[in-house]
Amino acid sequence: MALAWAALLACGGSTKQDVLEGTSSSSSGTSGTGTSSGTSGGTSSGTSGTGTSSGTSGTGTSGGTSSGKTDASTVCPDETEPNDSKDQANPFTTAMCGALSPDTDTDVITFKTSPTTSNLRIDYTGKVVVTVSVNNKIVVLAPGVPVPVDKNSQYFVTIKAQSRDSKPIPWRVDVTES
């Protein structure tokens, strides 16, 4: 019972959204108190408290092998204003952070895929709606919604608030391609 409450508290209020295109991942690991390790097809390791990690539970540090996802501890450059349209989009490679001004702000960031990209993953955090456009294709990101993979193409990511607020709304976008 205590473990169920710990897991519920550890996951409560999470706003992280993962979107994955064309790959599947599986995880395995061990449980216990101390160090727990596993292999992950898409998420990198981090430090966790009492709760669950990659389907296993324990207390201590959780580690694993990552296939390239940028985790939340990675340095994240801040957006610069103005970036409210495609013409003003902030370029980035793997991660970008920012905050939407209350009421009306829209942030647009951009990246270009490599000529060899076959899988593309876009993760984001924050109380935001994220739209991706590439070559006249537009996708509103949500778990399970595929991201179009266009090699050697310019992508535009538009970030808007889910709802209006009186305080700035922080966000983060991470892109992994392989």
N, C-alpha and C positions, 0 to 999 in steps of 0.2 A: 504494500500500500504506500509506504514512504517513497519507494522508487517511482511509482506512478505519479505522485504529487511532485516529486523533483523534476521529472520529465515534463510535466505540464507547466510548471513554473519556468523551466529553462526555455521552453518554446513559446510562451505566451507573449503576444504583442509583436511577433516578428513580421516585418514587412518585406523581407527579401523575396525577390521574384527571380526564378531561374527559367530561362528559355533555351532549349537545346534543339539543334537541327541535325537530323540524320545520324545520330550515334546513340548507342545505348551504353549504359554503364552499370557495373555491378561492384559491390563492395564486400569485403570480408575482413574479419579482424578478431581480436580476442578481447575478453573483458576481465575486469578485476580492478584492484586499487593499485595505482602506480602508472606505468606507461602502457598505453594501448596503441597498437599499430594496425594498419590495414592498407589496402590498395584501392585507389579510387580512380575511376575512368574520367572524372570530370571536375572533381572538387579538390582543392588543396587542403592541407591539414592546418590545424590551429590549436589553440589551447581551450579546453573545456573544463567545466566544473563537474559536479555530480550530475549525471544525466545520461544521455545516449550519444553515441558517436558512431557513424557508419553502421548502424544496426546493432551496436554492442554497447554495453554500459560499463561504467567504472568511474573512479575518481582519479584525477591526475591529468597528465598531458596526453593528448591524442595525436598520433602522427600517422603519416601515410605517404604514398607515392602519388604524385600529381602528374596529370598529363597536360599541364599548362595553364590552368585557370588561375587568374590573379585573385588572391584572397584579400579580405578587407584590411589586412595589416600592411599591404603594399602601398607605397607612396602614391598619392593620387593628386595630380595637378588640378588646380582650381580653374574653373571657367573664367572668362573675362567678358565683361559687358562692353558694348552691346553685342549680343548674340541671339537676337530674336527672330532671325530669318536665315534661310540657306545662304544668302549672300554674306552674312555676318557670322556664319558657323565657326566655332572654335575647332581646329584640327586636333586630333589626338590619336594615339596608337593603341594602348591597352586599357587605360583607365582615365576617367575624368570625373571630378566632383564639382558640386555647385549648390546653389540655393536659389529657389524661386522667390522673387519679391512677392509680397502679398497681393492678392486680387487679380492682376492681369499679366504677369510675366510669363514668357515662354523662352526656353533655352534650346538652342540648336547646336549640336556638335557633329563632327564629321570625321570619317576615317576611310581609308582605301584598302581593299583586300589585295592580297598578293596574287600573282598569276597562277599560283599553285593551290590556292585555298579550295578545300573540298568540304570542310566542316566549319561552321560558324556558330558560336555561342555568345549570346548577349545576356548578361545578368545585370540587374539593377536593384537598388534599395531606395526607399523613400516613399512617401505618400504621393506618388506621381503616376501619370499615364505616360507611357513611352511608346512612340511611334517610330518605325524604321521605314525609310524609303530608299529604294535603289532601282534605277532604270525603269521608272514608271510603275513599280510595284510598291504598295504601301501595306504595312502590317502593324497592327496595334499589338504590342507584346503582352502576352499572358502565358502562364504555365501551359505547356503542351502545344502552343502555337508555333509552327516552324518559321524560322527566319530564312528568307530566300538566300541562296548562296550563288552570288555572281562573282566570278573570278575577275581580278584586276579592275574592280569597279568602286566608284565613290558612293559611300553610304552616308545618309543623313539621319541623325537620331534627334527627334523632337521630344522635349520633356515639358509636360504641363502638370499643374497641380490636380490631384483627384478632386479636391474641393477647395473653396476659398478659405483663407485663414488670415488672421491679423498678424502672424509672425512669419518670418522666412521659412521656407520648406526645404530642408536639405535633401540632396539626392546624390547618388553615385551610379555610374555606368561602367561595367567591365566587359571587354570584348576579348574573346579567345578564338583564334582561327588555327586550323591545322590542315 
